[in-house]
Amino acid sequence: VQLQASGGGLVQAGGSLRLSCAASGSLISVNNMAWYRQAPGKHRELVARITSVGVTTYADSVKGRFTISRDNAKNTVYLQMNNLKPEDTAVYYCKRVTPSPFWGQGTQVTVSS
């Protein structure tokens, strides 16, 4: 199994980024998938989750700004991030939650004020 995250970068506050997580060796259509983030000196936290049937949940801090989605044909999970804030700066990780947990490598998101 491989989860390849991409799309991070440097953006000004108020800007947008879209993260992608391309999976291989595992069908995301039957998996629960999630995005986590870890800021310097802080614990890794859940940002958003999507189930195999498309039910989504979000951290309170990103509700209304971030959207998690899935393209089964491309076997890819996305995180659309709008109205970014400096406190969104972190390394973002893609994770397969079920059937067995598996982490992808992170992608850095930096939001300047």
DRENVOMAR-349328 format. One record per residue (C-alpha): residue number from 1; residue in three letters; chain; y, x, z. Coordinates in Angstrom, 2 decimals. Each point is the difference from the previous one (the first is absolute). Layout:
BEGIN
   seq   type   mol         Y         X         Z
   NUM    Ala     A         Y         X         Z
...
REM end
This chain:
BEGIN
   seq   type   mol         Y         X         Z
     1    Val     A      0.00      0.00      0.00
     2    Gln     A      3.50      1.18     -0.84
     3    Leu     A      3.36     -1.60      0.69
     4    Gln     A      2.85      1.64     -1.89
     5    Ala     A      3.44     -0.96      1.29
     6    Ser     A      3.12      0.61     -2.04
     7    Gly     A      3.56     -1.21     -0.48
     8    Gly     A      1.73      1.51      2.99
     9    Gly     A      3.30      1.81     -0.23
    10    Leu     A      3.58      0.24      1.15
    11    Val     A      2.16     -3.12     -0.20
    12    Gln     A      3.31     -1.12      1.44
    13    Ala     A      0.17     -2.77      2.57
    14    Gly     A     -0.15     -3.37     -1.72
    15    Gly     A     -2.12      1.35     -2.83
    16    Ser     A     -3.55     -0.81     -1.05
    17    Leu     A     -3.29      1.80     -0.57
    18    Arg     A     -3.44     -1.15     -1.05
    19    Leu     A     -3.00      1.79      1.41
    20    Ser     A     -3.35     -0.10     -1.78
    21    Cys     A     -3.48      0.61      1.34
    22    Ala     A     -2.59      0.50     -2.72
    23    Ala     A     -3.57     -0.34      1.22
    24    Ser     A     -3.12      1.50     -1.47
    25    Gly     A     -3.54     -0.41      1.24
    26    Ser     A      0.89     -3.27      1.72
    27    Leu     A      1.00     -3.40     -1.35
    28    Ile     A      3.20     -1.11      1.70
    29    Ser     A     -0.70     -3.58     -1.09
    30    Val     A     -2.63     -0.25      2.73
    31    Asn     A      1.78      2.18      2.54
    32    Asn     A      2.69     -0.63      2.56
    33    Met     A      2.71      2.56     -0.69
    34    Ala     A      3.06      1.14      1.94
    35    Trp     A      3.02      2.27      0.01
    36    Tyr     A      0.88      1.97      3.11
    37    Arg     A      2.83      2.42      0.70
    38    Gln     A      0.64      2.84      2.39
    39    Ala     A      3.46      1.28      0.82
    40    Pro     A      0.52      3.44      1.57
    41    Gly     A     -0.93     -0.05      3.67
    42    Lys     A     -1.30     -3.56     -0.16
    43    His     A     -3.38     -1.67     -0.16
    44    Arg     A     -1.36     -1.29     -3.28
    45    Glu     A      0.84     -3.70     -0.31
    46    Leu     A     -1.17     -2.87     -2.17
    47    Val     A      2.55     -1.02     -2.62
    48    Ala     A     -1.84     -2.63     -2.05
    49    Arg     A     -3.51     -1.25     -0.65
    50    Ile     A     -1.64     -2.06     -2.71
    51    Thr     A     -3.43     -1.58      0.23
    52    Ser     A     -2.56     -0.33     -2.77
    53    Val     A      1.16     -3.60     -0.50
    54    Gly     A      3.67      0.93     -0.12
    55    Val     A      1.20     -0.87      3.49
    56    Thr     A      2.85      2.33      0.97
    57    Thr     A      1.46      1.05      3.33
    58    Tyr     A      2.99      2.20      0.79
    59    Ala     A      1.53      1.91      2.85
    60    Asp     A      3.04     -1.79      1.36
    61    Ser     A      2.19      2.94     -0.95
    62    Val     A     -0.72     -0.40     -3.73
    63    Lys     A     -0.36     -3.77     -0.39
    64    Gly     A      2.18     -1.31     -2.78
    65    Arg     A      0.51      3.49     -1.45
    66    Phe     A     -3.50      1.29     -0.86
    67    Thr     A     -2.69     -1.66     -2.10
    68    Ile     A     -3.63      1.07     -0.22
    69    Ser     A     -1.94     -0.99     -3.10
    70    Arg     A     -3.15      0.84     -1.87
    71    Asp     A     -0.97      0.37     -3.66
    72    Asn     A     -3.77     -0.33     -0.12
    73    Ala     A     -0.17      0.93     -3.68
    74    Lys     A      1.66      3.33      0.80
    75    Asn     A     -1.77      0.32      3.35
    76    Thr     A      3.38      0.77      1.52
    77    Val     A      1.94     -1.20      3.02
    78    Tyr     A      3.80      0.06      0.02
    79    Leu     A      2.74     -0.04      2.59
    80    Gln     A      3.36     -1.13     -1.35
    81    Met     A      2.71      1.13      2.40
    82    Asn     A      3.49     -1.48     -0.37
    83    Asn     A      3.17      0.41      2.03
    84    Leu     A     -1.31      3.24      1.45
    85    Lys     A      1.45      1.27      3.25
    86    Pro     A      0.11      3.51      1.46
    87    Glu     A     -2.52     -1.13      2.63
    88    Asp     A     -2.51     -0.61     -2.80
    89    Thr     A     -0.21      3.77     -0.49
    90    Ala     A     -3.62      1.02      0.53
    91    Val     A     -3.18      1.12     -1.68
    92    Tyr     A     -1.68     -3.11     -1.39
    93    Tyr     A     -3.79     -0.24     -0.10
    94    Cys     A     -2.31     -2.32     -1.84
    95    Lys     A     -3.10     -1.14      1.87
    96    Arg     A     -3.14     -1.89     -0.85
    97    Val     A     -0.54     -2.12      3.10
    98    Thr     A     -3.36     -1.54     -0.84
    99    Pro     A     -2.92      0.33     -0.63
   100    Ser     A      0.48      3.40      1.63
   101    Pro     A      3.31      1.65      0.81
   102    Phe     A      1.17      2.67     -2.42
   103    Trp     A      3.39      1.70     -0.20
   104    Gly     A      1.75      1.29     -3.06
   105    Gln     A      2.44      2.88      0.02
   106    Gly     A      3.60     -0.78      0.86
   107    Thr     A      3.13     -0.20     -2.08
   108    Gln     A      3.39      0.90      1.45
   109    Val     A      2.80     -2.56      0.01
   110    Thr     A      3.44      1.21      1.05
   111    Val     A      2.93     -2.38      0.29
   112    Ser     A      3.45      1.54      0.31
   113    Ser     A      2.90     -1.77      1.67
REM end
